[in-house]
Amino acid sequence: MRAILRVLAGHRDLRLVLSAGLVSMVGDWILRIGLVYHVFVLTNSTVVSAILMLSSFVPQLLLGSVAGVFVDRWDRRRTMVVTNLLLAVGLLPLLLVHDASRVWVVFIVLFYESSVAQFFVPAEQALLPRLVDDDQLITANALNGQTRDLSRLVGSAIGGVVAAAGGLIAVTLVDSASFLICAGMVAALRTSGRVEVPDAQAGKQPATALADRIAQLRREWMDGLRLVGHNRVLRLLAIFLLATTVGEGIMSTLFAPFVRQVLHGSNEAYGVVVAVQAVGGIVGGLVAAAIGHRVSPARLLGITAMVFGAIDLAIFLYPLAYVAVWPAAVGMVVVGLPGALMLAGFMTLFQRSTVDSHRGRVFGSLGAAEGVAVMVGTLGAGFLGQYVGIIPVLAVQGAGYVVAGLAMLITLPAAARSQPATATTTHSVPVEQNA
């Protein structure tokens, strides 16, 4: 706990970024809870609900990798401010949705919001290493991940109340206001958001003709993909991400049927089981933030991924001997702890293995790969769950984490030690004092 307080007390800009993220994500959860409920009430259609989720998912596949290229061109702080302002304004058309005939507006808004968000996320991840010293990076990433779990708990609870009190209008205005508050906090940062340009590129003139600009965009996009392919740590992280996010696609598709058909739980039970994982995530975030400066992120990722997978296997297999909902709820709380540690280790390795000038496009490339893997897992689970069975397919998810974690534990520590020193250069841009 002292390590956490020391990092927070000594870095003003980290406190601002974490607070801004918490406010924004609470607003997102409020909107998500209210919007899904409101649209289902208007349409009474699960197909429309599926299209709703697809509208927010597709931009990650289409724009995730390319957005990172632009993030590496633009001032990161300014990018975060502008995207929050665009997100706040983009929600306002939802105020026009009063009946089922205007549900199409929701699809357009969600597609727009998700598209803009593709620029914010890599900018935030690229800026974070500048806010703290390198030995405090795991702590900072753990705290950043913890805001997601906290916002999930707080936003889900508030979202139901706000939706019941004011409907779609209320949740829209609350989320829009959260983006404006987030923009104000990010604008108050003292840390420079300027991208560190390598010496070899410092004197180059930007392309002017459209064809030249397109060619330059393609070169920069390919640079990010090549960096992932040539850097051993990033290559291993990409393999880990692909293997595990296929499992996350399986989980997101089959966990609700698992609770309902295998555990014979109600919709309320499903909501509780899903929400309580955030409790373990909060505890895990505190643990990761407290011990992060003492643990190798490579070992942290490998060990916690194996533990995460083993707990998931226990959750999916115990109904073979005993059918009840409460063990699943307990398991979801417990699995949140290694999940938070795993995320902190992954993000720290990514940030330390990329130079500032390429961090956005590399993050975008990994995000796009994640989107493809989730879609593969989702489609595969929908087919195999029907013909193979829910429990065997879900067990693949848990086993995937165990195998991927073991592989990372064997290969990553040596790869991290052997990576070039230039890969960890993240603080050469002038940064104003944060304390």
C-alpha positions as CSV (number, residue, x, y, z in Angstrom):
1,M,0.0,0.0,0.0
2,R,2.9,2.4,0.7
3,A,4.2,1.8,-2.8
4,I,0.8,2.8,-4.2
5,L,0.5,5.9,-2.1
6,R,4.1,6.9,-2.9
7,V,3.5,6.6,-6.7
8,L,0.2,8.5,-6.5
9,A,1.5,11.2,-4.2
10,G,4.5,11.8,-6.3
11,H,2.9,12.1,-9.7
12,R,0.2,14.6,-10.2
13,D,-0.4,13.8,-13.9
14,L,-0.9,10.1,-13.1
15,R,-3.6,11.0,-10.7
16,L,-5.3,13.2,-13.3
17,V,-5.1,10.4,-16.0
18,L,-6.5,7.8,-13.6
19,S,-9.3,10.1,-12.4
20,A,-10.2,11.0,-15.9
21,G,-10.3,7.4,-17.0
22,L,-12.5,6.5,-14.0
23,V,-15.0,9.3,-14.7
24,S,-15.2,8.4,-18.4
25,M,-15.6,4.7,-17.9
26,V,-18.2,5.1,-15.2
27,G,-20.1,7.2,-17.7
28,D,-19.7,4.5,-20.4
29,W,-21.0,1.8,-18.1
30,I,-24.0,4.0,-17.2
31,L,-24.8,4.4,-20.9
32,R,-24.2,0.7,-21.7
33,I,-26.5,-0.5,-19.0
34,G,-29.3,2.0,-19.9
35,L,-28.9,1.7,-23.6
36,V,-29.0,-2.1,-23.9
37,Y,-32.1,-2.2,-21.7
38,H,-33.8,0.7,-23.4
39,V,-33.3,-0.7,-26.9
40,F,-34.5,-4.1,-25.9
41,V,-37.7,-2.5,-24.4
42,L,-38.3,-0.6,-27.7
43,T,-37.7,-3.6,-30.0
44,N,-38.1,-6.8,-27.9
45,S,-35.6,-8.3,-30.3
46,T,-32.4,-10.2,-29.4
47,V,-31.3,-9.8,-33.0
48,V,-31.3,-6.0,-32.6
49,S,-29.3,-6.4,-29.4
50,A,-26.7,-8.5,-31.3
51,I,-26.4,-5.8,-34.0
52,L,-26.1,-3.2,-31.2
53,M,-22.9,-5.0,-29.9
54,L,-21.6,-5.5,-33.5
55,S,-21.9,-1.8,-34.2
56,S,-19.4,-1.0,-31.4
57,F,-17.2,-4.0,-32.2
58,V,-16.5,-3.6,-36.0
59,P,-14.5,-0.3,-35.7
60,Q,-11.8,-2.1,-33.7
61,L,-11.3,-4.4,-36.7
62,L,-11.4,-1.7,-39.3
63,L,-9.6,1.1,-37.6
64,G,-7.6,-0.2,-34.7
65,S,-4.3,-0.7,-36.5
66,V,-4.6,2.4,-38.7
67,A,-5.6,4.7,-35.8
68,G,-2.3,3.9,-34.1
69,V,-0.4,5.3,-37.0
70,F,-2.1,8.7,-36.5
71,V,-1.6,8.6,-32.8
72,D,2.1,8.3,-33.5
73,R,1.9,11.5,-35.6
74,W,-0.2,13.6,-33.2
75,D,0.4,15.1,-29.8
76,R,-0.9,12.4,-27.4
77,R,-2.4,14.8,-24.8
78,R,-4.2,16.8,-27.5
79,T,-5.5,13.6,-29.1
80,M,-7.0,12.5,-25.8
81,V,-8.7,15.9,-25.3
82,V,-10.1,16.1,-28.8
83,T,-11.4,12.6,-28.9
84,N,-13.2,13.1,-25.6
85,L,-14.9,16.2,-27.0
86,L,-15.9,14.4,-30.1
87,L,-17.2,11.5,-28.0
88,A,-19.3,13.9,-25.9
89,V,-20.9,15.6,-28.9
90,G,-21.4,12.3,-30.8
91,L,-23.7,10.9,-28.1
92,L,-26.3,13.7,-28.5
93,P,-28.3,12.1,-31.4
94,L,-29.4,9.5,-29.0
95,L,-31.7,12.1,-27.5
96,L,-33.8,11.7,-30.7
97,V,-34.5,8.0,-30.1
98,H,-38.0,7.8,-28.7
99,D,-39.4,4.7,-30.4
100,A,-38.4,1.6,-32.4
101,S,-38.5,3.4,-35.7
102,R,-35.4,5.4,-34.7
103,V,-33.2,2.6,-33.3
104,W,-31.0,2.9,-36.4
105,V,-29.7,6.1,-34.8
106,V,-28.3,4.0,-32.0
107,F,-26.3,1.8,-34.4
108,I,-24.7,4.9,-36.1
109,V,-23.9,6.5,-32.8
110,L,-22.2,3.4,-31.4
111,F,-20.2,2.9,-34.6
112,Y,-19.1,6.5,-34.5
113,E,-18.2,6.4,-30.7
114,S,-16.2,3.2,-31.1
115,S,-14.4,4.6,-34.2
116,V,-13.3,7.7,-32.3
117,A,-12.3,5.6,-29.2
118,Q,-9.8,3.8,-31.4
119,F,-7.7,6.9,-31.3
120,F,-8.0,7.6,-27.6
121,V,-7.0,4.2,-26.2
122,P,-3.5,3.9,-27.9
123,A,-2.8,7.6,-27.1
124,E,-3.5,6.9,-23.4
125,Q,-1.3,3.8,-23.4
126,A,1.5,5.6,-25.2
127,L,1.4,8.5,-22.8
128,L,1.3,6.5,-19.6
129,P,5.0,5.5,-19.5
130,R,5.9,9.3,-19.4
131,L,4.0,9.9,-16.2
132,V,6.1,7.7,-13.9
133,D,9.6,6.3,-13.6
134,D,10.3,3.0,-15.4
135,D,10.5,1.0,-12.1
136,Q,7.0,2.3,-11.3
137,L,5.4,1.3,-14.6
138,I,3.8,-2.0,-13.4
139,T,2.3,0.0,-10.5
140,A,0.9,2.6,-12.8
141,N,-0.5,0.0,-15.2
142,A,-2.1,-1.9,-12.3
143,L,-3.8,1.3,-11.0
144,N,-5.0,2.1,-14.6
145,G,-6.5,-1.4,-14.9
146,Q,-8.1,-1.1,-11.5
147,T,-10.1,2.0,-12.7
148,R,-11.7,-0.3,-15.2
149,D,-12.9,-2.7,-12.5
150,L,-14.0,0.0,-10.2
151,S,-15.9,1.8,-13.0
152,R,-17.6,-1.5,-13.8
153,L,-19.0,-1.8,-10.3
154,V,-19.9,1.8,-9.8
155,G,-21.2,2.4,-13.3
156,S,-23.3,-0.7,-13.5
157,A,-25.0,0.1,-10.2
158,I,-25.6,3.8,-11.1
159,G,-26.6,3.0,-14.6
160,G,-29.7,1.0,-13.5
161,V,-30.7,3.9,-11.2
162,V,-30.2,6.6,-13.8
163,A,-32.0,4.6,-16.5
164,A,-34.9,4.0,-14.3
165,A,-35.1,7.6,-13.3
166,G,-34.6,9.4,-16.6
167,G,-34.4,6.8,-19.3
168,L,-32.2,7.1,-22.4
169,I,-32.0,10.9,-22.2
170,A,-30.6,10.8,-18.7
171,V,-27.9,8.1,-19.4
172,T,-26.9,9.9,-22.6
173,L,-26.4,13.3,-20.8
174,V,-24.5,11.7,-17.9
175,D,-22.1,9.9,-20.3
176,S,-21.6,13.0,-22.4
177,A,-20.8,15.0,-19.3
178,S,-18.3,12.4,-18.2
179,F,-16.4,12.9,-21.5
180,L,-16.3,16.6,-21.0
181,I,-14.9,16.2,-17.5
182,C,-12.3,13.7,-18.8
183,A,-11.3,16.2,-21.5
184,G,-10.8,18.9,-18.9
185,M,-8.6,16.7,-16.7
186,V,-6.4,15.6,-19.5
187,A,-6.1,19.2,-20.7
188,A,-4.6,20.0,-17.3
189,L,-1.7,17.6,-17.7
190,R,1.8,19.2,-17.5
191,T,3.5,16.2,-19.2
192,S,4.4,16.8,-22.8
193,G,2.3,14.9,-25.3
194,R,4.6,15.5,-28.2
195,V,5.8,12.3,-29.9
196,E,9.5,11.5,-29.7
197,V,10.7,11.5,-33.3
198,P,13.8,9.4,-34.1
199,D,16.9,11.3,-35.3
200,A,16.7,9.5,-38.6
201,Q,13.2,11.0,-39.3
202,A,13.7,14.4,-37.7
203,G,14.6,16.2,-40.9
204,K,12.1,14.6,-43.3
205,Q,9.5,16.8,-44.9
206,P,5.9,15.6,-44.7
207,A,4.3,14.3,-47.9
208,T,1.9,16.8,-49.6
209,A,0.4,15.0,-52.6
210,L,-2.6,12.7,-51.8
211,A,-0.9,9.6,-53.3
212,D,2.3,10.3,-51.3
213,R,0.3,10.7,-48.1
214,I,-1.4,7.4,-48.7
215,A,1.9,5.7,-49.4
216,Q,3.4,7.3,-46.3
217,L,0.5,6.1,-44.2
218,R,0.9,2.6,-45.6
219,R,4.7,2.6,-44.8
220,E,4.0,3.7,-41.2
221,W,1.3,1.1,-40.8
222,M,3.7,-1.6,-42.1
223,D,6.4,-0.3,-39.7
224,G,4.2,-1.2,-36.8
225,L,3.5,-4.7,-38.1
226,R,7.2,-5.2,-38.9
227,L,8.1,-4.1,-35.4
228,V,5.7,-6.7,-33.9
229,G,7.2,-9.4,-36.1
230,H,10.9,-8.5,-35.5
231,N,10.8,-7.7,-31.8
232,R,10.8,-11.1,-30.0
233,V,9.0,-9.8,-26.9
234,L,6.2,-8.2,-29.0
235,R,6.0,-11.3,-31.1
236,L,5.5,-13.4,-28.1
237,L,2.9,-10.9,-26.6
238,A,1.0,-11.0,-30.0
239,I,0.9,-14.9,-29.8
240,F,-0.3,-14.7,-26.2
241,L,-3.0,-12.2,-27.1
242,L,-4.2,-14.2,-30.1
243,A,-4.4,-17.5,-28.1
244,T,-6.1,-16.0,-25.1
245,T,-8.6,-13.6,-26.8
246,V,-10.0,-16.5,-28.9
247,G,-10.8,-17.8,-25.4
248,E,-12.4,-14.5,-24.4
249,G,-14.6,-14.7,-27.5
250,I,-15.7,-18.2,-26.4
251,M,-16.3,-16.9,-22.9
252,S,-18.4,-14.0,-24.0
253,T,-20.6,-16.2,-26.2
254,L,-21.1,-19.2,-23.9
255,F,-20.9,-17.9,-20.3
256,A,-24.6,-16.8,-20.2
257,P,-25.8,-20.2,-21.6
258,F,-23.4,-21.8,-19.0
259,V,-25.1,-20.0,-16.1
260,R,-28.6,-20.6,-17.4
261,Q,-28.5,-24.1,-18.9
262,V,-25.7,-25.8,-16.9
263,L,-26.0,-24.1,-13.5
264,H,-29.8,-23.4,-13.9
265,G,-29.3,-19.8,-12.8
266,S,-31.6,-16.9,-13.4
267,N,-30.8,-13.7,-15.4
268,E,-30.2,-11.9,-12.0
269,A,-27.7,-14.7,-11.0
270,Y,-25.9,-14.2,-14.3
271,G,-25.6,-10.5,-13.7
272,V,-24.2,-11.0,-10.2
273,V,-21.7,-13.6,-11.4
274,V,-20.4,-11.4,-14.1
275,A,-20.2,-8.3,-12.0
276,V,-18.4,-9.8,-9.0
277,Q,-15.2,-10.4,-11.1
278,A,-14.6,-6.7,-10.7
279,V,-14.2,-7.2,-6.9
280,G,-11.3,-9.6,-7.5
281,G,-9.9,-7.2,-10.1
282,I,-9.8,-4.4,-7.6
283,V,-8.0,-6.5,-5.1
284,G,-5.6,-7.8,-7.8
285,G,-4.9,-4.2,-8.9
286,L,-3.9,-3.3,-5.4
287,V,-1.7,-6.3,-5.1
288,A,-0.1,-5.6,-8.5
289,A,0.5,-2.0,-7.6
290,A,2.0,-2.9,-4.3
291,I,4.5,-5.5,-5.5
292,G,5.0,-4.4,-9.1
293,H,8.4,-2.9,-8.5
294,R,9.7,-6.2,-7.1
295,V,8.4,-8.6,-9.8
296,S,9.6,-9.2,-13.4
297,P,6.6,-8.4,-15.7
298,A,7.5,-11.4,-17.8
299,R,7.2,-13.8,-14.9
300,L,4.2,-12.0,-13.6
301,L,2.4,-12.5,-17.0
302,G,3.3,-16.1,-17.3
303,I,2.5,-17.2,-13.8
304,T,-0.8,-15.3,-13.4
305,A,-2.0,-16.5,-16.8
306,M,-1.6,-20.1,-15.7
307,V,-3.4,-19.4,-12.4
308,F,-6.1,-17.5,-14.3
309,G,-6.7,-20.5,-16.6
310,A,-6.6,-23.0,-13.8
311,I,-9.3,-21.1,-11.9
312,D,-11.4,-20.8,-15.1
313,L,-11.1,-24.5,-15.6
314,A,-12.4,-25.1,-12.0
315,I,-15.3,-22.8,-12.7
316,F,-16.3,-24.6,-15.9
317,L,-15.8,-28.2,-14.7
318,Y,-17.2,-28.2,-11.1
319,P,-20.8,-28.6,-12.4
320,L,-19.9,-32.1,-13.6
321,A,-20.0,-33.0,-9.9
322,Y,-22.1,-30.3,-8.2
323,V,-24.7,-28.0,-9.8
324,A,-25.1,-24.6,-8.1
325,V,-24.5,-20.9,-8.9
326,W,-22.6,-19.8,-5.8
327,P,-19.2,-21.6,-6.6
328,A,-19.1,-19.8,-10.0
329,A,-19.6,-16.4,-8.2
330,V,-16.8,-17.2,-5.8
331,G,-14.6,-18.4,-8.6
332,M,-15.2,-15.1,-10.6
333,V,-14.2,-13.1,-7.5
334,V,-11.0,-15.1,-7.1
335,V,-10.1,-15.1,-10.9
336,G,-10.2,-11.3,-10.9
337,L,-7.0,-11.2,-8.9
338,P,-4.7,-13.0,-11.3
339,G,-6.5,-11.3,-14.1
340,A,-5.5,-7.8,-12.9
341,L,-1.9,-8.9,-12.3
342,M,-1.8,-10.5,-15.8
343,L,-3.0,-7.3,-17.4
344,A,-0.4,-5.2,-15.6
345,G,2.4,-7.5,-16.6
346,F,1.2,-7.5,-20.3
347,M,0.9,-3.8,-20.6
348,T,4.3,-3.1,-18.9
349,L,6.1,-5.5,-21.3
350,F,4.4,-3.9,-24.3
351,Q,5.3,-0.3,-23.2
352,R,8.9,-1.3,-22.4
353,S,9.4,-3.1,-25.7
354,T,8.3,-0.1,-27.9
355,V,9.9,3.2,-28.6
356,D,7.7,6.3,-28.1
357,S,7.5,7.1,-31.8
358,H,6.0,3.7,-32.7
359,R,4.0,2.8,-29.5
360,G,0.6,4.0,-30.9
361,R,0.7,1.9,-34.1
362,V,2.0,-1.2,-32.3
363,F,-0.8,-1.0,-29.8
364,G,-3.3,-0.5,-32.6
365,S,-1.9,-3.5,-34.4
366,L,-2.3,-5.7,-31.3
367,G,-5.8,-4.3,-30.8
368,A,-6.8,-5.2,-34.3
369,A,-5.4,-8.7,-33.8
370,E,-7.4,-9.0,-30.6
371,G,-10.5,-8.0,-32.5
372,V,-10.0,-10.7,-35.1
373,A,-9.3,-13.4,-32.4
374,V,-12.4,-12.4,-30.4
375,M,-14.5,-12.7,-33.6
376,V,-13.0,-16.2,-34.3
377,G,-13.7,-17.3,-30.8
378,T,-17.2,-15.9,-30.8
379,L,-18.2,-17.6,-34.1
380,G,-16.5,-20.8,-33.2
381,A,-18.2,-21.0,-29.8
382,G,-21.6,-20.4,-31.4
383,F,-21.2,-23.4,-33.6
384,L,-19.2,-25.8,-31.4
385,G,-21.3,-25.0,-28.3
386,Q,-24.3,-26.4,-30.0
387,Y,-22.7,-29.6,-31.4
388,V,-19.9,-30.3,-28.9
389,G,-21.4,-28.9,-25.7
390,I,-21.0,-25.8,-23.5
391,I,-18.7,-27.3,-20.9
392,P,-16.1,-28.8,-23.3
393,V,-15.8,-25.6,-25.4
394,L,-15.5,-23.4,-22.3
395,A,-12.8,-25.7,-21.0
396,V,-10.8,-24.8,-24.1
397,Q,-10.7,-21.2,-22.9
398,G,-9.3,-22.1,-19.5
399,A,-6.8,-24.6,-21.0
400,G,-5.7,-22.0,-23.5
401,Y,-4.7,-19.6,-20.7
402,V,-2.7,-22.4,-18.9
403,V,-0.8,-23.3,-22.0
404,A,-0.2,-19.7,-23.1
405,G,0.9,-18.8,-19.6
406,L,3.3,-21.7,-19.5
407,A,4.7,-20.8,-22.9
408,M,5.3,-17.2,-21.8
409,L,6.9,-18.3,-18.5
410,I,9.4,-20.4,-20.5
411,T,10.2,-17.9,-23.3
412,L,9.5,-14.3,-22.2
413,P,12.0,-13.8,-19.4
414,A,15.0,-14.6,-21.7
415,A,13.4,-12.5,-24.5
416,A,12.9,-9.5,-22.2
417,R,16.5,-9.7,-21.0
418,S,17.9,-9.9,-24.6
419,Q,15.9,-7.1,-26.2
420,P,17.8,-4.0,-27.4
421,A,18.3,-1.2,-25.0
422,T,16.7,1.2,-27.4
423,A,13.4,-0.6,-27.0
424,T,13.0,0.8,-23.5
425,T,13.7,4.5,-24.3
426,T,10.6,6.1,-23.1
427,H,11.7,9.2,-21.1
428,S,13.9,11.2,-23.5
429,V,11.1,13.7,-24.3
430,P,11.2,16.7,-22.0
431,V,8.6,16.2,-19.2
432,E,7.7,18.8,-16.7
433,Q,7.7,17.9,-13.0
434,N,4.6,16.0,-11.9
435,A,5.1,16.0,-8.1
